[in-house]
Amino acid sequence: MYEISKKAAEHHLIVDYHGIFKPTGLQRTYPNVVGYEGVKGLENYKWAIEDQPRYVVTIPYIRMLAGPMDYTPGAMRNAVTDAIPAYRL
């Protein structure tokens, strides 16, 4: 992560780490790092059993205490479990 952030900064590029753990302070050294995912995005709707609306409205207040967050609200909402090979038994 440090090497990617450094190389991107040298080339005046920003970095958005998607599908990675929560922030660790890297953006203080490399301000070109603008976000981290480090959160379960809503692409998980298709197999979720927990209370999704509650998660959606509380995650910004919980997760963003650690730093900037990249979030996928509703990705692949039109997917059905029959179209996912892992669900064909």
mmCIF file as gemmi writes it, N, C-alpha and C atoms, coordinates in Angstrom:
data_model
loop_
_atom_site.group_PDB
_atom_site.id
_atom_site.type_symbol
_atom_site.label_atom_id
_atom_site.label_alt_id
_atom_site.label_comp_id
_atom_site.label_asym_id
_atom_site.label_entity_id
_atom_site.label_seq_id
_atom_site.pdbx_PDB_ins_code
_atom_site.Cartn_x
_atom_site.Cartn_y
_atom_site.Cartn_z
_atom_site.occupancy
_atom_site.B_iso_or_equiv
_atom_site.pdbx_formal_charge
_atom_site.auth_seq_id
_atom_site.auth_asym_id
_atom_site.pdbx_PDB_model_num
ATOM 1 N N . MET Axp A 1 ? 0.815 -1.186 0 1 0 ? 1 A 1
ATOM 2 C CA . MET Axp A 1 ? 0 0 0 1 0 ? 1 A 1
ATOM 3 C C . MET Axp A 1 ? 0.861 1.252 0 1 0 ? 1 A 1
ATOM 4 N N . TYR Axp A 2 ? 1.938 1.243 0.793 1 0 ? 2 A 1
ATOM 5 C CA . TYR Axp A 2 ? 2.807 2.413 0.83 1 0 ? 2 A 1
ATOM 6 C C . TYR Axp A 2 ? 3.461 2.653 -0.529 1 0 ? 2 A 1
ATOM 7 N N . GLU Axp A 3 ? 3.916 1.589 -1.159 1 0 ? 3 A 1
ATOM 8 C CA . GLU Axp A 3 ? 4.579 1.734 -2.452 1 0 ? 3 A 1
ATOM 9 C C . GLU Axp A 3 ? 3.62 2.26 -3.527 1 0 ? 3 A 1
ATOM 10 N N . ILE Axp A 4 ? 2.407 1.714 -3.541 1 0 ? 4 A 1
ATOM 11 C CA . ILE Axp A 4 ? 1.403 2.179 -4.507 1 0 ? 4 A 1
ATOM 12 C C . ILE Axp A 4 ? 1.065 3.646 -4.254 1 0 ? 4 A 1
ATOM 13 N N . SER Axp A 5 ? 0.869 4 -3 1 0 ? 5 A 1
ATOM 14 C CA . SER Axp A 5 ? 0.533 5.384 -2.655 1 0 ? 5 A 1
ATOM 15 C C . SER Axp A 5 ? 1.655 6.337 -3.028 1 0 ? 5 A 1
ATOM 16 N N . LYS Axp A 6 ? 2.891 5.936 -2.779 1 0 ? 6 A 1
ATOM 17 C CA . LYS Axp A 6 ? 4.046 6.764 -3.1 1 0 ? 6 A 1
ATOM 18 C C . LYS Axp A 6 ? 4.17 6.96 -4.606 1 0 ? 6 A 1
ATOM 19 N N . LYS Axp A 7 ? 4.079 5.877 -5.367 1 0 ? 7 A 1
ATOM 20 C CA . LYS Axp A 7 ? 4.186 5.965 -6.829 1 0 ? 7 A 1
ATOM 21 C C . LYS Axp A 7 ? 3.061 6.821 -7.412 1 0 ? 7 A 1
ATOM 22 N N . ALA Axp A 8 ? 1.859 6.654 -6.887 1 0 ? 8 A 1
ATOM 23 C CA . ALA Axp A 8 ? 0.731 7.458 -7.367 1 0 ? 8 A 1
ATOM 24 C C . ALA Axp A 8 ? 0.974 8.938 -7.079 1 0 ? 8 A 1
ATOM 25 N N . ALA Axp A 9 ? 1.487 9.253 -5.893 1 0 ? 9 A 1
ATOM 26 C CA . ALA Axp A 9 ? 1.764 10.647 -5.536 1 0 ? 9 A 1
ATOM 27 C C . ALA Axp A 9 ? 2.829 11.241 -6.458 1 0 ? 9 A 1
ATOM 28 N N . GLU Axp A 10 ? 3.837 10.444 -6.787 1 0 ? 10 A 1
ATOM 29 C CA . GLU Axp A 10 ? 4.886 10.915 -7.699 1 0 ? 10 A 1
ATOM 30 C C . GLU Axp A 10 ? 4.323 11.273 -9.069 1 0 ? 10 A 1
ATOM 31 N N . HIS Axp A 11 ? 3.24 10.61 -9.464 1 0 ? 11 A 1
ATOM 32 C CA . HIS Axp A 11 ? 2.629 10.854 -10.768 1 0 ? 11 A 1
ATOM 33 C C . HIS Axp A 11 ? 1.36 11.709 -10.662 1 0 ? 11 A 1
ATOM 34 N N . HIS Axp A 12 ? 1.161 12.327 -9.486 1 0 ? 12 A 1
ATOM 35 C CA . HIS Axp A 12 ? 0.013 13.224 -9.242 1 0 ? 12 A 1
ATOM 36 C C . HIS Axp A 12 ? -1.332 12.513 -9.444 1 0 ? 12 A 1
ATOM 37 N N . LEU Axp A 13 ? -1.411 11.294 -8.942 1 0 ? 13 A 1
ATOM 38 C CA . LEU Axp A 13 ? -2.648 10.507 -9.025 1 0 ? 13 A 1
ATOM 39 C C . LEU Axp A 13 ? -3.228 10.305 -7.634 1 0 ? 13 A 1
ATOM 40 N N . ILE Axp A 14 ? -4.548 10.148 -7.562 1 0 ? 14 A 1
ATOM 41 C CA . ILE Axp A 14 ? -5.182 9.815 -6.282 1 0 ? 14 A 1
ATOM 42 C C . ILE Axp A 14 ? -5.404 8.307 -6.215 1 0 ? 14 A 1
ATOM 43 N N . VAL Axp A 15 ? -5.566 7.799 -5.009 1 0 ? 15 A 1
ATOM 44 C CA . VAL Axp A 15 ? -5.782 6.373 -4.792 1 0 ? 15 A 1
ATOM 45 C C . VAL Axp A 15 ? -7.023 6.195 -3.925 1 0 ? 15 A 1
ATOM 46 N N . ASP Axp A 16 ? -7.882 5.293 -4.34 1 0 ? 16 A 1
ATOM 47 C CA . ASP Axp A 16 ? -9.056 4.917 -3.556 1 0 ? 16 A 1
ATOM 48 C C . ASP Axp A 16 ? -8.967 3.408 -3.364 1 0 ? 16 A 1
ATOM 49 N N . TYR Axp A 17 ? -8.599 2.98 -2.179 1 0 ? 17 A 1
ATOM 50 C CA . TYR Axp A 17 ? -8.458 1.551 -1.898 1 0 ? 17 A 1
ATOM 51 C C . TYR Axp A 17 ? -9.833 0.944 -1.674 1 0 ? 17 A 1
ATOM 52 N N . HIS Axp A 18 ? -10.262 0.138 -2.604 1 0 ? 18 A 1
ATOM 53 C CA . HIS Axp A 18 ? -11.567 -0.505 -2.525 1 0 ? 18 A 1
ATOM 54 C C . HIS Axp A 18 ? -11.365 -1.983 -2.209 1 0 ? 18 A 1
ATOM 55 N N . GLY Axp A 19 ? -12.136 -2.511 -1.283 1 0 ? 19 A 1
ATOM 56 C CA . GLY Axp A 19 ? -12.006 -3.917 -0.906 1 0 ? 19 A 1
ATOM 57 C C . GLY Axp A 19 ? -10.793 -4.144 -0.023 1 0 ? 19 A 1
ATOM 58 N N . ILE Axp A 20 ? -10.538 -3.234 0.874 1 0 ? 20 A 1
ATOM 59 C CA . ILE Axp A 20 ? -9.364 -3.318 1.741 1 0 ? 20 A 1
ATOM 60 C C . ILE Axp A 20 ? -9.797 -2.983 3.167 1 0 ? 20 A 1
ATOM 61 N N . PHE Axp A 21 ? -8.91 -3.164 4.108 1 0 ? 21 A 1
ATOM 62 C CA . PHE Axp A 21 ? -9.226 -2.94 5.522 1 0 ? 21 A 1
ATOM 63 C C . PHE Axp A 21 ? -9.422 -1.458 5.836 1 0 ? 21 A 1
ATOM 64 N N . LYS Axp A 22 ? -9.8 -1.166 7.069 1 0 ? 22 A 1
ATOM 65 C CA . LYS Axp A 22 ? -10.062 0.217 7.476 1 0 ? 22 A 1
ATOM 66 C C . LYS Axp A 22 ? -8.767 1.043 7.48 1 0 ? 22 A 1
ATOM 67 N N . PRO Axp A 23 ? -8.869 2.362 7.463 1 0 ? 23 A 1
ATOM 68 C CA . PRO Axp A 23 ? -7.688 3.232 7.413 1 0 ? 23 A 1
ATOM 69 C C . PRO Axp A 23 ? -6.74 3.02 8.588 1 0 ? 23 A 1
ATOM 70 N N . THR Axp A 24 ? -5.465 3.218 8.313 1 0 ? 24 A 1
ATOM 71 C CA . THR Axp A 24 ? -4.435 3.063 9.349 1 0 ? 24 A 1
ATOM 72 C C . THR Axp A 24 ? -3.587 4.31 9.504 1 0 ? 24 A 1
ATOM 73 N N . GLY Axp A 25 ? -3.958 5.4 8.853 1 0 ? 25 A 1
ATOM 74 C CA . GLY Axp A 25 ? -3.193 6.635 8.939 1 0 ? 25 A 1
ATOM 75 C C . GLY Axp A 25 ? -2.336 6.902 7.712 1 0 ? 25 A 1
ATOM 76 N N . LEU Axp A 26 ? -2.375 6.012 6.742 1 0 ? 26 A 1
ATOM 77 C CA . LEU Axp A 26 ? -1.588 6.17 5.524 1 0 ? 26 A 1
ATOM 78 C C . LEU Axp A 26 ? -1.885 7.489 4.829 1 0 ? 26 A 1
ATOM 79 N N . GLN Axp A 27 ? -3.124 7.954 4.895 1 0 ? 27 A 1
ATOM 80 C CA . GLN Axp A 27 ? -3.499 9.184 4.208 1 0 ? 27 A 1
ATOM 81 C C . GLN Axp A 27 ? -2.854 10.418 4.838 1 0 ? 27 A 1
ATOM 82 N N . ARG Axp A 28 ? -2.303 10.299 6.025 1 0 ? 28 A 1
ATOM 83 C CA . ARG Axp A 28 ? -1.565 11.426 6.609 1 0 ? 28 A 1
ATOM 84 C C . ARG Axp A 28 ? -0.212 11.577 5.926 1 0 ? 28 A 1
ATOM 85 N N . THR Axp A 29 ? 0.403 10.459 5.574 1 0 ? 29 A 1
ATOM 86 C CA . THR Axp A 29 ? 1.68 10.486 4.855 1 0 ? 29 A 1
ATOM 87 C C . THR Axp A 29 ? 1.463 10.786 3.382 1 0 ? 29 A 1
ATOM 88 N N . TYR Axp A 30 ? 0.424 10.182 2.827 1 0 ? 30 A 1
ATOM 89 C CA . TYR Axp A 30 ? 0.108 10.351 1.403 1 0 ? 30 A 1
ATOM 90 C C . TYR Axp A 30 ? -1.319 10.884 1.274 1 0 ? 30 A 1
ATOM 91 N N . PRO Axp A 31 ? -1.486 12.202 1.228 1 0 ? 31 A 1
ATOM 92 C CA . PRO Axp A 31 ? -2.832 12.775 1.134 1 0 ? 31 A 1
ATOM 93 C C . PRO Axp A 31 ? -3.54 12.457 -0.174 1 0 ? 31 A 1
ATOM 94 N N . ASN Axp A 32 ? -2.829 11.855 -1.121 1 0 ? 32 A 1
ATOM 95 C CA . ASN Axp A 32 ? -3.467 11.432 -2.37 1 0 ? 32 A 1
ATOM 96 C C . ASN Axp A 32 ? -4.318 10.174 -2.168 1 0 ? 32 A 1
ATOM 97 N N . VAL Axp A 33 ? -4.234 9.541 -0.999 1 0 ? 33 A 1
ATOM 98 C CA . VAL Axp A 33 ? -5.111 8.414 -0.662 1 0 ? 33 A 1
ATOM 99 C C . VAL Axp A 33 ? -6.412 9.021 -0.148 1 0 ? 33 A 1
ATOM 100 N N . VAL Axp A 34 ? -7.468 8.876 -0.936 1 0 ? 34 A 1
ATOM 101 C CA . VAL Axp A 34 ? -8.722 9.557 -0.603 1 0 ? 34 A 1
ATOM 102 C C . VAL Axp A 34 ? -9.766 8.672 0.058 1 0 ? 34 A 1
ATOM 103 N N . GLY Axp A 35 ? -9.577 7.362 0.036 1 0 ? 35 A 1
ATOM 104 C CA . GLY Axp A 35 ? -10.591 6.515 0.659 1 0 ? 35 A 1
ATOM 105 C C . GLY Axp A 35 ? -10.164 5.071 0.785 1 0 ? 35 A 1
ATOM 106 N N . TYR Axp A 36 ? -10.856 4.396 1.657 1 0 ? 36 A 1
ATOM 107 C CA . TYR Axp A 36 ? -10.695 2.969 1.891 1 0 ? 36 A 1
ATOM 108 C C . TYR Axp A 36 ? -12.104 2.401 1.967 1 0 ? 36 A 1
ATOM 109 N N . GLU Axp A 37 ? -12.27 1.175 1.586 1 0 ? 37 A 1
ATOM 110 C CA . GLU Axp A 37 ? -13.59 0.588 1.778 1 0 ? 37 A 1
ATOM 111 C C . GLU Axp A 37 ? -13.644 0.083 3.213 1 0 ? 37 A 1
ATOM 112 N N . GLY Axp A 38 ? -13.061 -1.04 3.507 1 0 ? 38 A 1
ATOM 113 C CA . GLY Axp A 38 ? -13.02 -1.535 4.871 1 0 ? 38 A 1
ATOM 114 C C . GLY Axp A 38 ? -14.386 -1.655 5.509 1 0 ? 38 A 1
ATOM 115 N N . VAL Axp A 39 ? -15.382 -1.996 4.707 1 0 ? 39 A 1
ATOM 116 C CA . VAL Axp A 39 ? -16.754 -2.079 5.185 1 0 ? 39 A 1
ATOM 117 C C . VAL Axp A 39 ? -17.515 -3.032 4.267 1 0 ? 39 A 1
ATOM 118 N N . LYS Axp A 40 ? -18.53 -3.656 4.784 1 0 ? 40 A 1
ATOM 119 C CA . LYS Axp A 40 ? -19.354 -4.514 3.933 1 0 ? 40 A 1
ATOM 120 C C . LYS Axp A 40 ? -20.292 -3.632 3.122 1 0 ? 40 A 1
ATOM 121 N N . GLY Axp A 41 ? -20.072 -3.592 1.823 1 0 ? 41 A 1
ATOM 122 C CA . GLY Axp A 41 ? -20.932 -2.787 0.956 1 0 ? 41 A 1
ATOM 123 C C . GLY Axp A 41 ? -22.263 -3.489 0.712 1 0 ? 41 A 1
ATOM 124 N N . LEU Axp A 42 ? -23.164 -2.769 0.123 1 0 ? 42 A 1
ATOM 125 C CA . LEU Axp A 42 ? -24.502 -3.309 -0.089 1 0 ? 42 A 1
ATOM 126 C C . LEU Axp A 42 ? -24.594 -4.263 -1.266 1 0 ? 42 A 1
ATOM 127 N N . GLU Axp A 43 ? -23.444 -4.586 -1.883 1 0 ? 43 A 1
ATOM 128 C CA . GLU Axp A 43 ? -23.476 -5.652 -2.876 1 0 ? 43 A 1
ATOM 129 C C . GLU Axp A 43 ? -23.824 -6.987 -2.216 1 0 ? 43 A 1
ATOM 130 N N . ASN Axp A 44 ? -23.793 -7.02 -0.893 1 0 ? 44 A 1
ATOM 131 C CA . ASN Axp A 44 ? -24.134 -8.225 -0.144 1 0 ? 44 A 1
ATOM 132 C C . ASN Axp A 44 ? -25.636 -8.396 0.076 1 0 ? 44 A 1
ATOM 133 N N . TYR Axp A 45 ? -26.445 -7.456 -0.421 1 0 ? 45 A 1
ATOM 134 C CA . TYR Axp A 45 ? -27.895 -7.538 -0.252 1 0 ? 45 A 1
ATOM 135 C C . TYR Axp A 45 ? -28.475 -8.874 -0.695 1 0 ? 45 A 1
ATOM 136 N N . LYS Axp A 46 ? -27.949 -9.427 -1.76 1 0 ? 46 A 1
ATOM 137 C CA . LYS Axp A 46 ? -28.597 -10.604 -2.335 1 0 ? 46 A 1
ATOM 138 C C . LYS Axp A 46 ? -28.578 -11.829 -1.433 1 0 ? 46 A 1
ATOM 139 N N . TRP Axp A 47 ? -27.663 -11.896 -0.474 1 0 ? 47 A 1
ATOM 140 C CA . TRP Axp A 47 ? -27.677 -13.045 0.438 1 0 ? 47 A 1
ATOM 141 C C . TRP Axp A 47 ? -27.773 -12.636 1.908 1 0 ? 47 A 1
ATOM 142 N N . ALA Axp A 48 ? -28.059 -11.366 2.165 1 0 ? 48 A 1
ATOM 143 C CA . ALA Axp A 48 ? -28.101 -10.868 3.54 1 0 ? 48 A 1
ATOM 144 C C . ALA Axp A 48 ? -29.356 -11.329 4.269 1 0 ? 48 A 1
ATOM 145 N N . ILE Axp A 49 ? -29.177 -11.593 5.546 1 0 ? 49 A 1
ATOM 146 C CA . ILE Axp A 49 ? -30.327 -11.925 6.385 1 0 ? 49 A 1
ATOM 147 C C . ILE Axp A 49 ? -30.483 -10.925 7.53 1 0 ? 49 A 1
ATOM 148 N N . GLU Axp A 50 ? -29.454 -10.1 7.763 1 0 ? 50 A 1
ATOM 149 C CA . GLU Axp A 50 ? -29.541 -9.134 8.852 1 0 ? 50 A 1
ATOM 150 C C . GLU Axp A 50 ? -30.343 -7.901 8.426 1 0 ? 50 A 1
ATOM 151 N N . ASP Axp A 51 ? -30.522 -7.003 9.347 1 0 ? 51 A 1
ATOM 152 C CA . ASP Axp A 51 ? -31.323 -5.797 9.148 1 0 ? 51 A 1
ATOM 153 C C . ASP Axp A 51 ? -30.538 -4.794 8.297 1 0 ? 51 A 1
ATOM 154 N N . GLN Axp A 52 ? -30.704 -4.828 6.988 1 0 ? 52 A 1
ATOM 155 C CA . GLN Axp A 52 ? -29.948 -3.952 6.091 1 0 ? 52 A 1
ATOM 156 C C . GLN Axp A 52 ? -30.261 -2.458 6.268 1 0 ? 52 A 1
ATOM 157 N N . PRO Axp A 53 ? -31.517 -2.044 6.396 1 0 ? 53 A 1
ATOM 158 C CA . PRO Axp A 53 ? -31.756 -0.597 6.57 1 0 ? 53 A 1
ATOM 159 C C . PRO Axp A 53 ? -31.045 -0.019 7.796 1 0 ? 53 A 1
ATOM 160 N N . ARG Axp A 54 ? -31.022 -0.755 8.883 1 0 ? 54 A 1
ATOM 161 C CA . ARG Axp A 54 ? -30.33 -0.261 10.08 1 0 ? 54 A 1
ATOM 162 C C . ARG Axp A 54 ? -28.833 -0.128 9.809 1 0 ? 54 A 1
ATOM 163 N N . TYR Axp A 55 ? -28.257 -1.107 9.116 1 0 ? 55 A 1
ATOM 164 C CA . TYR Axp A 55 ? -26.841 -1.079 8.773 1 0 ? 55 A 1
ATOM 165 C C . TYR Axp A 55 ? -26.514 0.153 7.925 1 0 ? 55 A 1
ATOM 166 N N . VAL Axp A 56 ? -27.347 0.425 6.92 1 0 ? 56 A 1
ATOM 167 C CA . VAL Axp A 56 ? -27.111 1.527 5.993 1 0 ? 56 A 1
ATOM 168 C C . VAL Axp A 56 ? -27.066 2.869 6.718 1 0 ? 56 A 1
ATOM 169 N N . VAL Axp A 57 ? -27.931 3.076 7.677 1 0 ? 57 A 1
ATOM 170 C CA . VAL Axp A 57 ? -27.989 4.38 8.343 1 0 ? 57 A 1
ATOM 171 C C . VAL Axp A 57 ? -27.018 4.506 9.521 1 0 ? 57 A 1
ATOM 172 N N . THR Axp A 58 ? -26.467 3.397 10.006 1 0 ? 58 A 1
ATOM 173 C CA . THR Axp A 58 ? -25.529 3.496 11.127 1 0 ? 58 A 1
ATOM 174 C C . THR Axp A 58 ? -24.066 3.371 10.715 1 0 ? 58 A 1
ATOM 175 N N . ILE Axp A 59 ? -23.768 2.705 9.599 1 0 ? 59 A 1
ATOM 176 C CA . ILE Axp A 59 ? -22.374 2.46 9.231 1 0 ? 59 A 1
ATOM 177 C C . ILE Axp A 59 ? -21.563 3.745 9.038 1 0 ? 59 A 1
ATOM 178 N N . PRO Axp A 60 ? -22.116 4.825 8.501 1 0 ? 60 A 1
ATOM 179 C CA . PRO Axp A 60 ? -21.292 6.041 8.399 1 0 ? 60 A 1
ATOM 180 C C . PRO Axp A 60 ? -20.826 6.554 9.762 1 0 ? 60 A 1
ATOM 181 N N . TYR Axp A 61 ? -21.675 6.433 10.78 1 0 ? 61 A 1
ATOM 182 C CA . TYR Axp A 61 ? -21.331 6.933 12.1 1 0 ? 61 A 1
ATOM 183 C C . TYR Axp A 61 ? -20.394 5.999 12.85 1 0 ? 61 A 1
ATOM 184 N N . ILE Axp A 62 ? -20.411 4.73 12.5 1 0 ? 62 A 1
ATOM 185 C CA . ILE Axp A 62 ? -19.556 3.757 13.17 1 0 ? 62 A 1
ATOM 186 C C . ILE Axp A 62 ? -18.209 3.65 12.45 1 0 ? 62 A 1
ATOM 187 N N . ARG Axp A 63 ? -18.241 3.32 11.181 1 0 ? 63 A 1
ATOM 188 C CA . ARG Axp A 63 ? -17.026 3.042 10.423 1 0 ? 63 A 1
ATOM 189 C C . ARG Axp A 63 ? -16.215 4.295 10.122 1 0 ? 63 A 1
ATOM 190 N N . MET Axp A 64 ? -16.883 5.413 9.853 1 0 ? 64 A 1
ATOM 191 C CA . MET Axp A 64 ? -16.144 6.612 9.455 1 0 ? 64 A 1
ATOM 192 C C . MET Axp A 64 ? -15.419 7.288 10.61 1 0 ? 64 A 1
ATOM 193 N N . LEU Axp A 65 ? -15.579 6.78 11.832 1 0 ? 65 A 1
ATOM 194 C CA . LEU Axp A 65 ? -14.752 7.258 12.933 1 0 ? 65 A 1
ATOM 195 C C . LEU Axp A 65 ? -13.29 6.918 12.678 1 0 ? 65 A 1
ATOM 196 N N . ALA Axp A 66 ? -13.04 5.824 11.942 1 0 ? 66 A 1
ATOM 197 C CA . ALA Axp A 66 ? -11.674 5.391 11.644 1 0 ? 66 A 1
ATOM 198 C C . ALA Axp A 66 ? -11.051 6.173 10.495 1 0 ? 66 A 1
ATOM 199 N N . GLY Axp A 67 ? -11.862 6.788 9.648 1 0 ? 67 A 1
ATOM 200 C CA . GLY Axp A 67 ? -11.331 7.537 8.516 1 0 ? 67 A 1
ATOM 201 C C . GLY Axp A 67 ? -12.254 7.44 7.315 1 0 ? 67 A 1
ATOM 202 N N . PRO Axp A 68 ? -11.802 7.951 6.156 1 0 ? 68 A 1
ATOM 203 C CA . PRO Axp A 68 ? -12.65 7.985 4.968 1 0 ? 68 A 1
ATOM 204 C C . PRO Axp A 68 ? -13.082 6.601 4.517 1 0 ? 68 A 1
ATOM 205 N N . MET Axp A 69 ? -14.282 6.527 3.964 1 0 ? 69 A 1
ATOM 206 C CA . MET Axp A 69 ? -14.865 5.236 3.604 1 0 ? 69 A 1
ATOM 207 C C . MET Axp A 69 ? -15.339 5.257 2.158 1 0 ? 69 A 1
ATOM 208 N N . ASP Axp A 70 ? -15.088 4.183 1.458 1 0 ? 70 A 1
ATOM 209 C CA . ASP Axp A 70 ? -15.609 3.962 0.113 1 0 ? 70 A 1
ATOM 210 C C . ASP Axp A 70 ? -16.74 2.959 0.29 1 0 ? 70 A 1
ATOM 211 N N . TYR Axp A 71 ? -17.905 3.248 -0.24 1 0 ? 71 A 1
ATOM 212 C CA . TYR Axp A 71 ? -19.081 2.429 0.038 1 0 ? 71 A 1
ATOM 213 C C . TYR Axp A 71 ? -19.851 2.172 -1.241 1 0 ? 71 A 1
ATOM 214 N N . THR Axp A 72 ? -20.368 0.987 -1.403 1 0 ? 72 A 1
ATOM 215 C CA . THR Axp A 72 ? -21.118 0.618 -2.605 1 0 ? 72 A 1
ATOM 216 C C . THR Axp A 72 ? -22.587 0.424 -2.253 1 0 ? 72 A 1
ATOM 217 N N . PRO Axp A 73 ? -23.378 1.485 -2.312 1 0 ? 73 A 1
ATOM 218 C CA . PRO Axp A 73 ? -24.79 1.352 -1.962 1 0 ? 73 A 1
ATOM 219 C C . PRO Axp A 73 ? -25.621 0.735 -3.089 1 0 ? 73 A 1
ATOM 220 N N . GLY Axp A 74 ? -25.945 -0.497 -2.943 1 0 ? 74 A 1
ATOM 221 C CA . GLY Axp A 74 ? -26.876 -1.129 -3.869 1 0 ? 74 A 1
ATOM 222 C C . GLY Axp A 74 ? -26.273 -1.711 -5.128 1 0 ? 74 A 1
ATOM 223 N N . ALA Axp A 75 ? -25.003 -1.988 -5.159 1 0 ? 75 A 1
ATOM 224 C CA . ALA Axp A 75 ? -24.399 -2.588 -6.346 1 0 ? 75 A 1
ATOM 225 C C . ALA Axp A 75 ? -25.043 -3.942 -6.626 1 0 ? 75 A 1
ATOM 226 N N . MET Axp A 76 ? -25.287 -4.217 -7.869 1 0 ? 76 A 1
ATOM 227 C CA . MET Axp A 76 ? -25.848 -5.498 -8.32 1 0 ? 76 A 1
ATOM 228 C C . MET Axp A 76 ? -27.211 -5.781 -7.707 1 0 ? 76 A 1
ATOM 229 N N . ARG Axp A 77 ? -28.018 -4.784 -7.531 1 0 ? 77 A 1
ATOM 230 C CA . ARG Axp A 77 ? -29.334 -4.972 -6.921 1 0 ? 77 A 1
ATOM 231 C C . ARG Axp A 77 ? -30.242 -5.862 -7.746 1 0 ? 77 A 1
ATOM 232 N N . ASN Axp A 78 ? -30.007 -5.946 -9.066 1 0 ? 78 A 1
ATOM 233 C CA . ASN Axp A 78 ? -30.897 -6.743 -9.895 1 0 ? 78 A 1
ATOM 234 C C . ASN Axp A 78 ? -30.475 -8.206 -9.992 1 0 ? 78 A 1
ATOM 235 N N . ALA Axp A 79 ? -29.43 -8.603 -9.289 1 0 ? 79 A 1
ATOM 236 C CA . ALA Axp A 79 ? -28.981 -9.992 -9.32 1 0 ? 79 A 1
ATOM 237 C C . ALA Axp A 79 ? -29.954 -10.877 -8.544 1 0 ? 79 A 1
ATOM 238 N N . VAL Axp A 80 ? -30.118 -12.087 -9.021 1 0 ? 80 A 1
ATOM 239 C CA . VAL Axp A 80 ? -30.945 -13.069 -8.318 1 0 ? 80 A 1
ATOM 240 C C . VAL Axp A 80 ? -30.074 -14.26 -7.992 1 0 ? 80 A 1
ATOM 241 N N . THR Axp A 81 ? -30.388 -14.959 -6.928 1 0 ? 81 A 1
ATOM 242 C CA . THR Axp A 81 ? -29.534 -16.058 -6.489 1 0 ? 81 A 1
ATOM 243 C C . THR Axp A 81 ? -29.432 -17.17 -7.532 1 0 ? 81 A 1
ATOM 244 N N . ASP Axp A 82 ? -30.439 -17.352 -8.376 1 0 ? 82 A 1
ATOM 245 C CA . ASP Axp A 82 ? -30.353 -18.378 -9.414 1 0 ? 82 A 1
ATOM 246 C C . ASP Axp A 82 ? -29.272 -18.081 -10.45 1 0 ? 82 A 1
ATOM 247 N N . ALA Axp A 83 ? -28.904 -16.814 -10.579 1 0 ? 83 A 1
ATOM 248 C CA . ALA Axp A 83 ? -27.888 -16.424 -11.55 1 0 ? 83 A 1
ATOM 249 C C . ALA Axp A 83 ? -26.473 -16.557 -10.997 1 0 ? 83 A 1
ATOM 250 N N . ILE Axp A 84 ? -26.344 -16.86 -9.72 1 0 ? 84 A 1
ATOM 251 C CA . ILE Axp A 84 ? -25.033 -16.984 -9.084 1 0 ? 84 A 1
ATOM 252 C C . ILE Axp A 84 ? -24.673 -18.475 -9.023 1 0 ? 84 A 1
ATOM 253 N N . PRO Axp A 85 ? -23.602 -18.901 -9.721 1 0 ? 85 A 1
ATOM 254 C CA . PRO Axp A 85 ? -23.268 -20.331 -9.774 1 0 ? 85 A 1
ATOM 255 C C . PRO Axp A 85 ? -23.133 -20.993 -8.411 1 0 ? 85 A 1
ATOM 256 N N . ALA Axp A 86 ? -22.632 -20.283 -7.411 1 0 ? 86 A 1
ATOM 257 C CA . ALA Axp A 86 ? -22.435 -20.875 -6.087 1 0 ? 86 A 1
ATOM 258 C C . ALA Axp A 86 ? -23.754 -21.287 -5.437 1 0 ? 86 A 1
ATOM 259 N N . TYR Axp A 87 ? -24.866 -20.696 -5.851 1 0 ? 87 A 1
ATOM 260 C CA . TYR Axp A 87 ? -26.142 -21.002 -5.253 1 0 ? 87 A 1
ATOM 261 C C . TYR Axp A 87 ? -26.888 -22.125 -5.97 1 0 ? 87 A 1
ATOM 262 N N . ARG Axp A 88 ? -26.339 -22.58 -7.049 1 0 ? 88 A 1
ATOM 263 C CA . ARG Axp A 88 ? -26.978 -23.709 -7.758 1 0 ? 88 A 1
ATOM 264 C C . ARG Axp A 88 ? -26.518 -25.005 -7.127 1 0 ? 88 A 1
ATOM 265 N N . LEU Axp A 89 ? -27.365 -25.649 -6.424 1 0 ? 89 A 1
ATOM 266 C CA . LEU Axp A 89 ? -27.013 -26.893 -5.743 1 0 ? 89 A 1
ATOM 267 C C . LEU Axp A 89 ? -27.623 -28.104 -6.424 1 0 ? 89 A 1
